[in-house]
Amino acid sequence: MKRIIYILSVIVLASSCKNIEKMVEQGKYDEAIEYAAKKLHGEKDKKTKYVEALETAYHKVTDQDMDKIKFLSASGYANKYDRMYDLFLKINNRQNSIKPFLPLISEDGYVAHFKFVRTQEKLNEVAILASEEHYQTAISALEEYDTYGEKRSARNAYQYLENIDRYNSNYKDTKELRRVSRSKGTTRVAVSVATGNFVYAGDISNYVLTSFDVERLNSFWTTYGEARNFDEAADYHVIVRVEDIILGVERERVDHFHEKAIIEVGRENWVGEDGRVKVDSSGNILTVAINQEVFATVTDVKREKTAQMYSEIVIKDERRNRVKRNIPITVDEIFNDYMCTFTGDKRALPTNSVKRLDTHLAPFPHDIDMVENMSYQLRDAVYSKIEHEMRNIIKA
């Protein structure tokens, strides 16, 4: 038994050594380093295979990263300093994972040697270069905005300035430039409502529509406000215009249905033609049903009233003085109610009529209530339409 356990242990150990060697052969250097470090952690007698593998993998992957840094340094790639910084940071983290093992000596006396890169110094150097690169690119983007007036240029400038925060949040005048970029890159949308002259209907819809919170549509790069309160020149003007309000008439339809049924009201002895009561084979008296015809009158009352509000959203590009969108919106308010009653004998009613019985009939809604309900529907539709359309316009 002990011999079997010993053999299995040898096989597992050999398999482990093979795995880490394979990682190095396949170029999975960081994976090999992580695996070797896990195996060496806390071990007094450190296996030579792991020590050698860790050493080999470290030098190979570090050489790879340094070659990439050298290539990037000589290239003209945009954001090359960001990529160089990431590589130096990767080297730094790798070195920090190895330092706790130093000096690293295997159980056989093999001493691993590691040539460390002065990463902190390099990180500081590249951070300055990356910050300046983003800074100059942001300045160019702002100059482009001043020339062409494209908000996308100001937004790009803001992003470049944001990138500098990774290295130095107080670099030069980035905070002020970021404020300027945000201001220049923001799209300002003024919203106004025109409800027309529909007597009380216009007053109600105007109250509802002008009370909605357009600022809830605000995003990082888009601000909304009521046109009458707008304190800056708007890039776009959104006009919500109620074109027409049609209030339908009250309709009530009354229908009467006559129902009848033959029902069993009792039983009586079955008397044959000979006048004798009939019995079954056991001597029990046979009976027959006593039927009665019953009648009922069903009254159906249906009430209906409809209304429509025809509106339009007009989105105007104030900078170019042209209409960008005309979006029609129609909302409906439909009132329906139903009552079903009967007179006579309920037993005459078929099952479907019994299920429809309802003695409550709601009164017709007032025109004012219908207009108010439609105004709220329109307001909710306006939120959705404005947000959707403005998002597409700004992206275009």
Stockholm file with secondary structure:
# STOCKHOLM 1.0

chainA/1-396         MKRIIYILSVIVLASSCKNIEKMVEQGKYDEAIEYAAKKLHGEKDKKTKYVEALETAYHKVTDQDMDKIKFLSASGYANKYDRMYDLFLKINNRQNSIKPFLPLISEDGYVAHFKFVRTQEKLNEVAILASEEHYQTAISALEEYDTYGEKRSARNAYQYLENIDRYNSNYKDTKELRRVSRSKGTTRVAVSVATGNFVYAGDISNYVLTSFDVERLNSFWTTYGEARNFDEAADYHVIVRVEDIILGVERERVDHFHEKAIIEVGRENWVGEDGRVKVDSSGNILTVAINQEVFATVTDVKREKTAQMYSEIVIKDERRNRVKRNIPITVDEIFNDYMCTFTGDKRALPTNSVKRLDTHLAPFPHDIDMVENMSYQLRDAVYSKIEHEMRNIIKA
#=GR chainA/1-396 SS CHHHHHHHHHHHHHHHHHHHHHHHHTTCHHHHHHHHHHHHTTCSSCCHHHHHHHHHHHHHHHHHHHHHHHHHHHSCCTTHHHHHHHHHHHHHHHHHHHGGGCSCBCTTCCBCCCCCCCHHHHHHHHHHHHHHHHHHHHHHHHHHHHHHCCHHHHHHHHHHHHHHTTTCTTSTTHHHHHHHHHHHHCEEEEEEEECCCCTHHHHHHHHHHHTSCGGGGCBTTEEEEEGGGCCSCCSEEEEEEEEEEEECCCEEEEEEEEEEEEEEEEEEECBCTTSCBCBCTTSCBCEEEEEEEEEEEEEEEEEEEEEEEEEEEEEEETTTTEEEEEEEEEEEEEEEEEEEEEEECGGGSCHHHHHHCBCCCCCCCCHHHHHHHHHHHHHHHHHHHHHHHHHHHHHC
#=GC SS_cons         CHHHHHHHHHHHHHHHHHHHHHHHHTTCHHHHHHHHHHHHTTCSSCCHHHHHHHHHHHHHHHHHHHHHHHHHHHSCCTTHHHHHHHHHHHHHHHHHHHGGGCSCBCTTCCBCCCCCCCHHHHHHHHHHHHHHHHHHHHHHHHHHHHHHCCHHHHHHHHHHHHHHTTTCTTSTTHHHHHHHHHHHHCEEEEEEEECCCCTHHHHHHHHHHHTSCGGGGCBTTEEEEEGGGCCSCCSEEEEEEEEEEEECCCEEEEEEEEEEEEEEEEEEECBCTTSCBCBCTTSCBCEEEEEEEEEEEEEEEEEEEEEEEEEEEEEEETTTTEEEEEEEEEEEEEEEEEEEEEEECGGGSCHHHHHHCBCCCCCCCCHHHHHHHHHHHHHHHHHHHHHHHHHHHHHC
//
